């Protein structure tokens, strides 16, 4: 009976998820366009920004998969 009460209490308590890493909340701004700049340099900075954003998406996926793994037992 004690085990049943303990299981019921744990189920009622819910699940405490880990905090979301701060960098996963960040958005990536577009590269600034300044008159007279070469388009190639603007494109290069835009691609760097996209790479950073894609890296965050990958970390989101790893974070989510880790949570699923922890709570699927």
Buried (B, 14 or more C-beta within 10 A) or exposed (E): EEEEEEEEEEEEEEEEEEEEEEEEEEEBEEBEEEEEEEEEEBEEBBEEBEEEEEEBEEEEEEBEEEEEEEEEE
